[in-house]
Amino acid sequence: MWFKNLLVYRLHKLSETPASLEEKLSRQALQSCNGLDMQSRGWVPPKEDGGPLVQTLSGALTISLGVEKRLLPATVINQVAKARAAEIEEQQGYKPGRKQMKEIKEAVTDELIPRAFAIRRKTQVWIDPEQGWMVVDAANVAKADEVVEMLIKGLEDFSVAFIKTQTSPSTAMTGWLSGAEVPDAFTVDQDCELRGRGDGGATVRYVRHALEEEEVAKHIKSGKEVTRLAMTWNDKLSFVLHDKLSFVLHDNLQLKRIAPLDLIKEQAKLNEQDDTFDTDFAIMTGELRQLLPALIDALGGEMPAAV
């Protein structure tokens, strides 16, 4: 259950024990969409085979937010509404007007929603009270916001904020590709994106392409900043047996496409009788507990929270 995308929060307040958190999340367990609801949100077990809503291991917690959404494409609504309008036209002798057509579509939508197919997705969350982090495995901020909103709604004493660093990721990445020394344990890979300032700024992307210093420097000199950069982390001083982690660092400090390399994968197979979820979770959190502080240090350290 390796997280593929990380949005990292500083955990300011969380007074719950695993038991009390389990009890409060159970009040917001995911329910299937009812009536005319198009979407339902609630907590689900992190493990695929069920179990408690809060999994604990090595002093850390993991929870999962489930979302059930009904699929009702606009093309289906329009098709049925068009057929319904044709029947009405035949009965009344003229085409329905704009207001009547709107009413037809609303009626068709209400009729089709209970029969619409529903799909589910879940967002995994890692909470580390010891380190003061909450990490959400989400490809975009909107999905992470769903998690934060549900936790604020269900917990009495809870507060988080995105981690901010003294040096912005964009500034640091631009510097590294301009010749500044890349921090120890990190290497720059072959994917990056540079974007001009402003909403209409030009964008240049390199995919599996050697980042020639002179070529990249020209883009930076023209006013572009690095917004995404593929990197590999390999802390040779670590006491944890691991090989490398590759990831793409974004200008909002999000990490995407996190991939453990060969030796880490082999660790997960050392004992086939172990619970795969627990094994993966232990290895992942062990690695991230080292990667995240190293990355924050590489960006000048964490910015103090506003008082």
DADAVEN-V555828 format. One record per residue. N is the residue number from 1. RES is the residue in one small letter. PHI is phi as a letter, one per 20 degrees, with the letter a starting at -180 (none if undefined). D_CENTER is the distance of its C-alpha to the mean C-alpha in Angstrom with 2 decimals. Layout:
N|RES|PHI|D_CENTER  N|RES|PHI|D_CENTER
This chain:
1|m|none|13.91  2|w|f|12.49  3|f|f|8.79  4|k|e|8.09  5|n|c|5.23  6|l|c|5.72  7|l|d|5.82  8|v|d|9.37  9|y|d|11.69  10|r|e|15.43  11|l|e|16.70  12|h|e|19.92  13|k|b|21.16  14|l|a|20.87  15|s|e|24.32  16|e|e|23.55  17|t|e|24.77  18|p|g|23.08  19|a|f|25.85  20|s|f|25.57  21|l|f|21.80  22|e|g|22.44  23|e|f|25.16  24|k|f|23.26  25|l|f|20.19  26|s|f|22.82  27|r|f|24.04  28|q|d|20.83  29|a|f|20.53  30|l|f|19.32  31|q|d|22.36  32|s|f|23.08  33|c|g|23.50  34|n|d|27.05  35|g|l|29.57  36|l|e|28.22  37|d|f|24.64  38|m|e|22.20  39|q|b|19.14  40|s|c|18.82  41|r|c|16.19  42|g|r|16.84  43|w|e|16.25  44|v|c|16.86  45|p|f|17.87  46|p|f|15.33  47|k|e|18.01  48|e|f|18.83  49|d|e|22.45  50|g|n|22.07  51|g|o|23.20  52|p|f|22.31  53|l|f|19.25  54|v|c|18.99  55|q|d|19.27  56|t|c|20.80  57|l|a|21.48  58|s|l|22.73  59|g|m|22.36  60|a|d|18.65  61|l|c|17.12  62|t|c|14.39  63|i|c|13.77  64|s|c|12.04  65|l|e|11.75  66|g|e|13.43  67|v|c|13.96  68|e|d|17.16  69|k|c|18.00  70|r|e|21.40  71|l|e|21.95  72|l|c|24.85  73|p|f|25.09  74|a|f|27.19  75|t|f|29.49  76|v|f|30.50  77|i|f|31.25  78|n|f|33.24  79|q|f|35.15  80|v|f|36.26  81|a|f|37.04  82|k|f|39.12  83|a|f|41.12  84|r|f|41.60  85|a|f|42.79  86|a|f|45.25  87|e|f|46.76  88|i|f|47.16  89|e|f|48.76  90|e|f|51.23  91|q|f|52.13  92|q|e|52.50  93|g|n|53.74  94|y|b|51.22  95|k|f|47.54  96|p|f|45.26  97|g|f|44.53  98|r|f|41.21  99|k|f|41.09  100|q|f|42.13  101|m|f|39.62  102|k|f|36.81  103|e|f|38.20  104|i|f|38.37  105|k|f|34.70  106|e|f|33.74  107|a|f|36.03  108|v|f|34.71  109|t|f|31.09  110|d|f|32.16  111|e|f|34.11  112|l|e|31.39  113|i|g|28.38  114|p|f|29.74  115|r|e|30.23  116|a|f|26.90  117|f|f|24.83  118|a|d|21.73  119|i|c|18.57  120|r|c|15.98  121|r|c|12.34  122|k|b|10.56  123|t|d|7.42  124|q|e|8.47  125|v|c|9.19  126|w|d|11.55  127|i|d|14.18  128|d|d|16.82  129|p|f|19.72  130|e|f|21.89  131|q|e|19.80  132|g|m|18.51  133|w|d|14.76  134|m|c|11.85  135|v|d|8.71  136|v|d|5.52  137|d|e|4.04  138|a|b|1.03  139|a|f|3.67  140|n|b|5.05  141|v|f|6.48  142|a|g|8.31  143|k|f|6.25  144|a|f|5.84  145|d|f|9.45  146|e|g|10.45  147|v|f|10.03  148|v|f|11.95  149|e|f|14.47  150|m|f|15.28  151|l|f|15.84  152|i|f|17.99  153|k|f|19.84  154|g|e|20.62  155|l|d|21.37  156|e|e|24.30  157|d|c|23.48  158|f|b|19.83  159|s|b|18.46  160|v|c|15.53  161|a|b|14.86  162|f|g|12.72  163|i|f|14.62  164|k|c|16.99  165|t|d|19.27  166|q|f|22.92  167|t|d|22.42  168|s|f|19.68  169|p|g|17.67  170|s|f|19.34  171|t|f|22.73  172|a|f|22.38  173|m|f|21.23  174|t|f|24.02  175|g|f|26.44  176|w|f|25.64  177|l|e|26.36  178|s|e|29.42  179|g|o|31.03  180|a|f|29.80  181|e|f|29.52  182|v|f|26.18  183|p|g|25.68  184|d|g|26.95  185|a|n|24.80  186|f|d|22.69  187|t|c|23.70  188|v|e|22.77  189|d|e|22.19  190|q|d|23.02  191|d|d|20.09  192|c|b|19.73  193|e|c|19.62  194|l|d|22.11  195|r|c|22.36  196|g|f|25.37  197|r|f|25.40  198|g|n|25.29  199|d|f|23.78  200|g|e|26.18  201|g|f|25.75  202|a|f|26.17  203|t|c|23.41  204|v|c|24.22  205|r|c|22.08  206|y|d|23.16  207|v|c|21.99  208|r|l|23.67  209|h|c|26.29  210|a|f|28.24  211|l|e|27.46  212|e|f|31.07  213|e|g|31.56  214|e|f|34.15  215|e|f|32.28  216|v|f|29.06  217|a|f|31.30  218|k|f|32.86  219|h|f|29.62  220|i|f|28.86  221|k|f|32.46  222|s|f|32.16  223|g|o|29.51  224|k|e|26.22  225|e|c|23.40  226|v|f|20.87  227|t|d|17.35  228|r|b|15.82  229|l|b|17.48  230|a|f|17.29  231|m|b|18.52  232|t|c|19.69  233|w|d|20.16  234|n|b|23.30  235|d|e|24.72  236|k|f|28.27  237|l|e|29.28  238|s|f|26.87  239|f|e|28.69  240|v|e|26.00  241|l|f|26.96  242|h|b|24.32  243|d|d|24.33  244|k|b|21.44  245|l|c|17.70  246|s|d|16.71  247|f|a|13.66  248|v|d|13.19  249|l|e|13.19  250|h|d|12.40  251|d|f|14.63  252|n|e|12.23  253|l|m|11.84  254|q|e|8.39  255|l|d|8.96  256|k|c|8.38  257|r|l|10.72  258|i|f|11.54  259|a|c|14.76  260|p|f|17.43  261|l|e|20.84  262|d|g|24.02  263|l|f|25.30  264|i|f|22.17  265|k|f|22.17  266|e|f|25.84  267|q|g|25.31  268|a|f|23.37  269|k|d|26.46  270|l|f|29.09  271|n|c|29.68  272|e|f|29.16  273|q|e|30.28  274|d|f|27.44  275|d|f|24.66  276|t|g|22.07  277|f|f|19.15  278|d|f|20.83  279|t|f|21.74  280|d|f|18.38  281|f|f|16.85  282|a|f|19.79  283|i|f|19.62  284|m|f|15.92  285|t|f|16.27  286|g|f|19.58  287|e|f|18.23  288|l|f|15.31  289|r|f|17.92  290|q|d|19.85  291|l|f|17.45  292|l|f|15.74  293|p|f|19.22  294|a|f|20.59  295|l|f|18.06  296|i|f|18.62  297|d|f|22.33  298|a|f|22.17  299|l|d|20.98  300|g|n|23.94  301|g|n|22.65  302|e|f|20.77  303|m|f|22.11  304|p|g|23.83  305|a|f|22.55  306|a|f|24.64  307|v|e|27.43
